[in-house]
Amino acid sequence: MSRKPTSLFLTFEGIEGCGKSTQIGRLVDRLRAAGRQSLLTREPGGTELGRRLRALLLDPGGASISPIAELLLYVADRAQHLTEIVGPALDRGEVVLCDRYLDATVAYQGYARGLGAERILALHREPPLDLRPDRTILLDLHPTHSLERARLRNADSGADIAEGRFELEDLEFHRRVRQGYLALAAAEPRRIVVVDAAGEPDDVEQRLQTALGDLLPELEAAS
């Protein structure tokens, strides 16, 4: 990978219902309005293969998936995504905004499923899986509030039928996910910035812009 100086790899993390999709959509609109070449993508599901894997991974009525099989499906999605989408965009000098990445796998499969972080990180030490974000935004919200948001959103959109598997997990599972995320942020405070996701979307957006202001000064100009 031969990245141009203008490229940035930004990832966005948080438990279900924390507002990631809303905030990433707002951010990419601001960047494009400011003339910055930007790519919005997600995991799982950023490629054709990924969309098929996403259907398997998130279907609440699908077959039971063991934790190790779940992990390897996420890794397969990521390998294809990095090769097909993320790497080429960075080589073109774009800002890549990704809804979930490696930290999600460590939080969900490592902490909440009990596989451990080291097993997951060992799979991400060779290219293309060794790529790390320039900045990760962790939108933090208490699981009781976040799950309520997510379940209402899914019921309104119909996503509870197609992609609601993790929303069916109990509150303790989501507490472990959040604890995993916060542990990762404590270990890498320069890369992972925790943003309070409570309150109105406009307020959260302002916090997010502050967290990215050093990397994206055009956000201030576009405000």
N, C-alpha and C positions, 0 to 999 in steps of 0.2 A: 504494500500500500504506500503510495507517494502522495501524502496529503498536502494540499496547498495551504499557505499561511492563513487564508480567510476561513478555513473550515473550522467548525466546532461540532462536537458531539455532546449533546445535552440529553440527559435521561430524566424521567419523571416517575416517581415512585409513591406508593402509599396503599393502604388497605382499600377494599371495595367501598365506594361511596365517598371518597375523600375529595372528589372534584377534579381529578386529573384531566379528564377529557375536556371539560369546560375550560380550564385554565390553559391547556396546551393549544386549544383552538384559538383562544384569544391572543395568545402569544404569537403564534405563527401568522395571524392576520396582521398584527402590529409590525412584525419583521418584514413581511412582504410589502406593506404600505410604505415602509422606510426604504424599500429597494434592496433588501437583503435576500439573496437566494436561499430559500429554506425548503426543507423536506420534512413532512410530518409522517411518521410511521409508528408501528406498534409491534409488540410481542405479547403473545404469539399472533401470527396472522399478517405479517408484512409482505409475504410473497404468496404465490399460488400454492406452493407446498405448505406454507405456514397457515393459510386459510383452512386447508384440509386438516392439519394438525390441531388448529384451534377448535374446530368442530368436535374433534375427538376429546380434547382436553376439558372443554367447558360445558359439554352436554350433560345436564343434570340427570337425564334418563338413560345415559349410555352405560356401557359395560364398566364394571369396577376396574380401576387402574391401580396397580401397586405403586407405592412411593418411588421405587427405583425406576420403574417403567415411566412414570409421570416425569421424573427428572430427565430421563434420556430423550423423551419426546420434546421437552422444552429445549434441550441442548441441540437437537436436530433442527428445530425451528430456527434457533439462533445462528447456527452455522450457515444455513442457507440464506438467512436474512443479511448477515454480515457480508457474505460473498456477493450476493445479487443486488442488494439495495444500499446498505449503509456504506460499505467500502467505496463503491463507485461515486456516491454523492460526496463523500469527504475528499476524494481525489479531484472532484470538480470544484472544490472550494466552498461547498454549501454548508449551511447550518442544518444539522440533522437533529430533529426533536423526536425522541422515541418514548412512547408510552409503555413503560416497563422495560427492564433489561436484567442484567445479571443479579443485581441486588434483590430483585423480586424472587428469583430462584433461590437465593440464599435464605431469604426471609420465609418464603412459603415452604419450600421443600427441605431446606436445611434446618430452620428453627421449628416451624409449625409441624412438619411431617417427621422431624427427628432424624433426618439423614446426616446432619452435621455440616458445617460450612466447609471444612477441609475437603471432604469428598467432592463437593461441587466445584470448589476452586481448582482442584487438581485436574478437572476436565477442561478448565479454561486457561491453561498455561501455554498452549500452542496456537499459532495462527490458524484461522482468523479469530478464534475465541479469546485470544489474549488482549483484544482491544478494550480499553477502559475509557469511560466518559471523561470529558474535560470538566464537567460539573454535573452533579446529580441533585435534583430538587426533591426532597422528601416532604410531601404534603401530609402533615400529621394531624390526625383527628382521633378522638376516643372511639373505640369500636362500637359502643352502643349507639352513638349518633351516626357513625359512618354506615353501619349495617342497615339502620332504619332508612337512610337515604337510598342506599343501593337497592334494597328490596322494593321500595316504592317506585324507583326509577325503572327497574326491570319489569315490574307489573304493568306500568304505564306503557312501556315500549314493546312488551312481549318478549324481552330478552330472558325472562325467567324460564321460559320454555326451552330456548336454544342455548343460552350461555350462563345459566344461573347456578352452576355446580358449586362454586366456592361460596356463594351467598347462602347455600344450605348448610354450610359448616357451622358448628356452634360458636358461641361467643368466646369460649376459651381458646379455640383455634385462632380466631382473629386477634385475640390478645397476644398470643405467642408470635403471630406475624408482626404485630406492632413492636413488640419487645425486640424482635430480630432486627427490624429496621432501625430502631433507636440505638441498638448495640453497634450496628454497622456505622451509623452516623458518628457515634462517639469514637470509634476507631479511626475514622477517616474524615475529620472535621474540615479539612481543606477542600475535599472533593464534594462531600455530601452536606448540603445546607438544609436544615430543618425549617420548614415554613408552616406556621400555624394555619390550618385549613378551616378553622371555625369562623363563622360570621358570613357576611354578604360576599358574593363573588367579586364585587368591585374592590372590597378591602383585601381579599386574598390576592387578587391580581396585583395590587400595589405592593404587597409584601414580596411577591414573586419577582416583580421587576427590580426591587431593591436587591434581592439575592443574586440577580444576574447583571446588575448594572455595570460591574467592572468588565464583564466579557462582552456585553451588548450595549454600549453607550447610546446607540440609536433609539433604544427604548425610551430614554429620557426625552430625547428630541421629539419623539412621536407622541408624547403624553400631552 
